[in-house]
Amino acid sequence: MDGATSADNAAIASARAHRATFGTQANALFRKNLAYQKRNTRSNCRIILSPIFVSLLLLVIQVAVDSAIDKPANRCGCLCLSCCSDTVNGTKECHDATDANPCLPGSYDDCNQYDTTRCGFAYSDSGQAAYCAVPEPSSWPAMMQVPLVGYRAAPPSPAAAMLYTGEDQTISTALANNLFVQSALSPSTLAAPIANFQAQAAQGVFYGELFGQLGLVLGTSQDPVSTYFIEPAFVNSTSMFNMVRDTCASDTTTALLNQAIVGSSDDFVRSSFNCTQELPVWSATPDALDRAIFCGYKDANCARTNAVTFAEYSQAWDFRNTAVGRLEADIYSNNSKDPNFGSGSPPLNLRINQGLNLAANAFLRWSLGPQYSARLLAVMEMPKQETHLSLDFSSLLGPIFYCWLAQLLLPLLLVTLVYEKQHRLRIMMKMHGLGDSAYWIIQYSWFLFIYCCYIAILLIVGSAINLKFFRLTNYGLQIIFFFVWGNCMIACAFLASVFFTNAKTANVVAFLWVFGTGLLNNLLMENYYQDHHAWVYVVELIPAFALYRGLWEQAGYAFKATYQNGGHGLNFSNLHDYNNHWIYATCVCAVETVIAILLALYLEQVLSSGTGVRRHPLFFLQRKKSVGGGSEEAAPKPRRGVLDLLKKRRGSGVEQTGAVASKVIQGFWNQQVGPKTPTPIFAAPATMETDMVQPNPSSPAITALHGSQNTAKGLGGVAGPTAVTNPAAGSSAVVVDMDSSDVRAERDRVAGMTTFENECIVMKDLRKVYPPQDGNPAKHAVRSLTMAVDKGECFGLLGPNGAGKTSAINMLVGLMEPSSGTALIDGLDIRSDMPHIYAMMGVCPQHDLLWETLTGREHLLFYGRLKNLKGLQLQEAVNAALRSVNLFNGGVGNKKVSTYSGGMKRRLSVAISLMGNPSVVYLDEPSTGLDPASRRNLWDVVKNAKRNRGIILTTHSMEEAEVLCDRLGIFVDGQLVCIGNPKELTARYGGYVVFTVTTPTGSDVQKAAAFVKQLCPSARPTYALGGTQKYELPTSEVSLSQVFAGMRQAQQLFTVLDWGVANAKLEEVFIKFARSIGAEGGG
């Protein structure tokens, strides 16, 4: 390895020694975040109180709902001792219950008094019975749903028509004729079953197997209920139908049923039996059958008319491809009457059990003979305890409220990220040594910590006030789901921050997203979640919809468990239930967390998002090389020489030709093979050749800047522009020597450097070209900037607005990537080693980049830790910095920055830039807004800070430049036009002396003017008021000795009250340069 590579590795090793470790950076950022949160106590309290407030709100609603539904109708019925009924004339008739006139359920409208000691199934109506304790449930016959006589389809009405179809009409008709087959009953055959029935009734149990044993098929027009604890067809005063195949004229069974059963147990049977004939009606196709079933319902209105028609069928069968030895049957029924269908409430029982049994028995009779059957005896529920109506309102409304709560931190996280980017705090931290990986990991961990505390409060408070949404759901599932969602939300916040540059806009959009997705899920998507639609999986790929679906599943199970007065909500055992999307929603959030993080990391690098240099979209494919065996977050790239840099490049809006490259002997770190003799790091070019980069040499600006050959000699040997033909570039290419002697000397000095022991900043042919936009040509912001800043030197960079100073500084601090050329900072290349350079760099930006809620001391502690200061050394450095900028006394450093004046903020920014003893400091107009005393104090600080470090200062104060800067460079139209110490520049480029004379008013004024014209014919008057006149005298026409000799003679010719002569001021030199290109000076 040669000397250049060794020096390179030594520079990187030195940078690593200065650079804070990941743990130190993490500690600094964590402490800063903690201090920031302490200063935002009110906002944090509001965030913490939000889940408490919502939980208490749901509790209040729950208490109100419980009070509203705590009525006798929602409990098991008790014996009514006094009841009232409404009469037809609108009055109430009340009476006490007696044996002759009892207050039976369903026979009264209001009960005035209950006997709470006698409660149970016998005293309940069909609604109350569902809440009664049933240790021995009754069995009930499987009923068929039969329309009322007036609603039945014609022409069979009053008989009840049933539809059937099949692929083979003959077989289907035979099966239909075997559906309703009954044996004739006699009183003797009924005696034993009836006795058993009555014995069971005496024990409070309805013996429903009786009807199945007798082979009876019963129907009812009574609406079903959601359980089989009671059959409303028996307990309500309505008619039941004995379904027969033949005409009712030959039916004797119905009469026997009324005699033997009706009235034998008033507690169970309060309805009478009527005979109803079932007539089979053939339907050509299953579609026609299905349409007939649906359109027969009165509210279907398939004819699209205002008339209400009734054509209802009891049931329908599609025997499909039934044959001997194979039964295939579909049962059709109309469940449009179910008011709970699709509402989320428990569905009503469908009366299709008997239809299925009839189809099976018809197939047995047709296949094997009339003596074969498999009767469905009865249906019944499992035993249960006494319950009451309980509705969990926290679960019913919970999904939308908890969806909002779970996303409530999203605007906060997004605003935090965008705020730091908008106010350039992110890049400020980066320029002081905070790595991207440390920033991402610590911010992510900090956000996750805040979210976990937030969700823990929600879970603890919700469980403490007994919200079933939390209490009935397995806590392990809740922790998993909320933790996964938290990571997904934080990752999405990082991703969204890439697309926003304004914190207020991000805040508004985030809140609209939070509330909009919650409402959209609640008002629209819940209806689709209940059904199994394949496209719902696609919708749930949106994180907010996946969140709502997970919460909706949790709420549904909790609501069902509460409604059933027992059981558990969502747990591991029911995650695989049909249409349960909890696992899918959780997995979506987990996968999208990884995707969002990777996208955010990538887009932040390739988009111009205000966090650093924009990288190539395929930057991750570039080869990386580790230096020194260390593992860094951005390993330095292989060094490229100036020959490589000056090769033909496209994409930056400028094209450098091979003619320029051929003039360069050697570039940065060019590897040499041969004798180990000192080799210049930069070779001096014979002439700086440009085609499009340099301005037109014949323009008035160039002529004014450099003057003619004679004038240049008189001003100290400034070489004028020389134009020659460049044969390498063609006859149309022009080679222009734009460099003045001092600029050329600086270029030669840089080209001849062999080491960087005394130089901390070295720039070589640094260029920045902005690509064409909106039809405008490419903008050449910086044109071949070559110079060096020595250690212990303060270099002042002056120039009018738009001269390119900011672009040059932005390239040096890593905010922009050079179009070509490069710079070395303490031996490290800005193109590949910026992560290392940040560790040894201090920046005072033009605008104060500070956190308003942090104190000055907290700012310095944060940036001091980033500079690897610790313990007592850190505290001493902070106190010294506060004292140096006069922010220590009176506890000013412990006050919030929001209370600081503009000058105090400026002084704090300067103190930040000097924390950690950086090797290079960039000060951008540091004294702006300071009073004279503070400005003088700040100048002393900068003067003391020059030791062993390089400082680049930009300012519009010529006084400040003369006081602080060892050398100055004036930047005009993207290029350095002069360089030197302030006195040299004034003497060299002023070109005149300022002569002032004061005489009495009157004729002496004209005599003084005539004298000046005689002394210097080219004198230019610049000021005249009363007897005082001021002139600029070109040094090429007059010398100081001539001025003094002339004034001795003038005093004898007219009265001279006062006179003086002085060299040109730096400000006047600067204004001349600015005016020469038509710029506004000083802005």
Steps between C-alpha positions, in 0.01 A plus 500: 500500500647836401520819702175646369298196604667494840415864553144428392462219751657717768245774431213252525641355820521851645141568398384179665678599817308829507170345395257399771409133516149380428434467871615857564283632215204300628551632852516859373184471292313315774585766757399773258166331436445456872567869564274592210214293646551658841450840340175382339324381815161641406494331161613172655230521767235555236624197308506283813154616606343424162470120554381563856237743376372267227490204740302700756267623226427143394447408866240776540323384184513140626342596833224691321429206270494252791249722680282527190480124435451399865129422451278196569477433127875435498499258792346165574124545559342489847142437609292811435265581792327801345483581129344752261388473140424766240142512373379595156380841623849590628445435871668252728327220686686367802427201722668281757606152396263218609467136412206584276665804344882464523752749362664273249797608288380644173148572631575845648682816404634617837561326828464710812640248749720191476558212740880486476506170691321320219701556184570259222417366165125463577462874569696626201396598154707398198735793550549450874541125476840539339634640829360234733711228658442172320660211691296250295422654162177405328496329165291651226376359173685622192255745345460609140452866414160529333354827367166627627202407292466846346866509401520163328564465128204446268339283366576244775391743776355437752717191467870567554703458184850357501738520204725225380730440206775263388687373201261205467140622529357152547724417793455848647120470482511159667711638778271804543197271538677316783580808704185530714389146581317437829336201662145533623479550877235376738426582864649170608831566328515842660429391857849394606691785328259757640541364852877525469467851365284610792736347754793692353293819494425462870876512562537818291643329193342499157520156343547586131592144396127418513435652158801338338400158637153544353649593159339843499637794303408829661523851359452853626485855375656627826839665456785294646738604778874464536496199738312170548426552868145578401292464187285815468246315285382310812507772765345782297132512421537416134407208282721205416463294187491127464656452158332223298534373145136428435205730539407617844148359454632153572722613788407377849837547669466874545182470702652234724801724565279785609303273733799324655773767518356851485400597853681209662782739597426870487859567592620368163218463247285807448438454127264278304577274205360552150531275203693629201547313176841518335487492119818438295554743208759421233756765405691462174841618619675578829527866397127521441441333835732740676335803337153376592602459863648850515235685298221345702607708798285815527795740520688353204304702239652311208233645268614856585143617567338684787258216558574263790461134403533181702607166353698330776605136500558288804823344376674370189719204408744448216562127470774561244646171369332269749483137391471156656772476764589870485322795660592855398270770631510875562251668733375852421339736747443874520682658793415857400278523807800468731541854645843408641646385171820696428458724807756334723232374742453124558315357198160335530464125461404391151216245493671267251575197721166339425541566128831316497347207690203487263730478199696216661181307592354552152815352349481198737136434418562535128812285502421233761126506562231688696589329826846661518564840659746684726288737702633820652350477849579847639748784539631640829764724655770421753426579871574856610493731799273800548623805311389850419541727200849647501640709218867600501491847352879535528529211256217622280654847456852400596653435157465858374604663829795269555598530133524876550688458826748250357580741215495817708879503535549492122464879453732561797771270367471633147514864611809430712685354201385762251563788742865402539533472125307822423710707740818323387563367847550154356782610270639720778533192723649307210760770434608477863561128486164325549488202263189400309490156660519646851227750419264238359555243773474742790201687359328171424574366848388824660173502307443134588563575868245783496247281319544209741440731797195640322350157425584372850292783646215412265507131596534567874224762516267304273542187709475690832158642412387156380459569129421158354691590183819458703396270784358220286776496238816303561763749616772317313317558172442864587866559577609328179253691284560843648878452499501395135272789409721746688802395296298526181376850587850623584640355179222666300576831674863476387385416148246783485756751630699458179217660299435803723706815542257698717405384850158670499402336173616163631298550818178583314537211255577255782193599702278480193639153433441384857140617523417426136612138511316444829173636362539317170550171680208555735247628248591293196743216549331333801220382272754323280705363789197293606495324164785299357610716204835425343566866419488586870847341529628760253342790689655377824845542348456866596633512858212707642247250363698207637499675840124546491443140395705370793312724743169403341573131552592566863183704554277239334616218725476719811146610407388142439646379831327782685168436326516133597573595863815296513786354306808670369576744226771465240768251602749265340244220466263690270752676277426249225125551500333557167546855369726593792762735353693577818806297398493646150470858628785448745724347233421786261614754760816301572598461134420861413716616789804354326390626159434854626836520679692382193309739273556790737873428520525479122284800412675723752824434315374552145247780549592859568346492847728743683703240687821503300642438155259340258638165388463300181189274489730197467748610766468168683659325203817708524806317624615590848848459637587473866801700615711389790293195573242699693126477457346836430150590389642648180836358399714738294490447127816434297688820425465653158758728343432829332551323167197288587305799620564704187403228259191559297198495732133546435203540729612808693411744226862556393741313274874505561705411195818302473692816410483616861599160635803489276642807673491337844815311598382339821184501717401414850675198645616369163681173564855513365745225428866598488758680712362624827561869448270775627221541249270802491146406595374752247677582176486859386304535177662710229181691432148454628306408193122512483240481236165559669608524859667844493314818405563675173841678533387783278209591725501839673515324835832338424646816354392699803639243739845471345540820302741553218860384498633842592250556774569157644870577527428823676286319753766256597549258216161345442510299183221583261298243309679327217307308234659233279368222287482157654597253230393202706147629533461620145516841339187620675628427850659790682763468772468786748749580773262645762730482801650807660852462634386431856239244392755333272753497781246329726430244230872432459538468877225238516637312201842474658389363836659173606356470852218650704682570824415871494183504291163393638285588193619445146273547196592398149292594194182487706198552275125502543268514202125488542326322212269689261145553622187634331689573179768703676869419439717327756598716797875509574502579871866422573768507229826317564561614858858420603643624829622389843443614857785453743470395859470801728359708214163671469409529134229748402283420200334814363267548210164642397179302509497220245879495469518131603627530859215294645540227238872477575441476875218245452736275307760525775253414777339213308168658407579480128704268285756665272438478128873448463818558694529438870633632829701360786406571860793412724608251236156343442309518173154662511382261229549184707591586858227738616397276794856536632522869411185578700680388815766771462282780366307785661232704324328827587227529233363829374171437681488377858407129498388446858228322697283772649407297809855400595738717698833630377683264736302201373596589143868512589478177701341324205752618242785450746406135541489466122859628500594219740526718812410328824479555873689791652660587167153549352379718786811717489472540122133603529571754775793640305288532184222679689750740658671570169175616337374678813212257572625370833431779746153533646406144406430602140631167376234316701210684337302379203626611161151634425571777756827601332537807284628467146850600608506246783395224262777606263760480776371155599534382139862613495565322831350180357729517196807516725402213732732202506807675360417442129778514242290700256234760576258664255351829621224640280442866596554429871451857627165567335261664744759570771543829678847664475617376840390140432651517154838602643475222757418248229795616292726430794355150526567432131852639524578272793341204319735529199781316674570162333186510291380645172202732480304602194297812567233656280381849584363820353676710765827626358605612847453145627696361206792735562507425873465119489634380166864427433417470132201592288363366176242683292262274317332633185287306254604166646874555495771638723617827347747610765658367816733646763504675834267803536775765471649341190159483329425858586831620367493281193140533384405837644710679232437842653539708811220696665579873523289727721530879525294752700496875419279793585197528279521737209780543251735273691281203407553560128872561555530169687319315219726657240804404703393132517440490123843645442659251738318199347295551185328160549384583852140395563289703744300276735372743764435873533316683780567858601874550487588131528589308184614142454677351195642169383847543353633211284837384627619465141490881460598628840712391794477588866811722477338699221186545711697631800714731283194634322316574825794707626463716192118508519498637854673812365235550229175453702389435850508129601320416819576129491616236259592133496596209281433127559523171321181340362293297750428129463132573470565725201706228332221250557238738360711553190509127435127470560412791273727369227259211441184700563438342840355670802768541752482378844163328494 
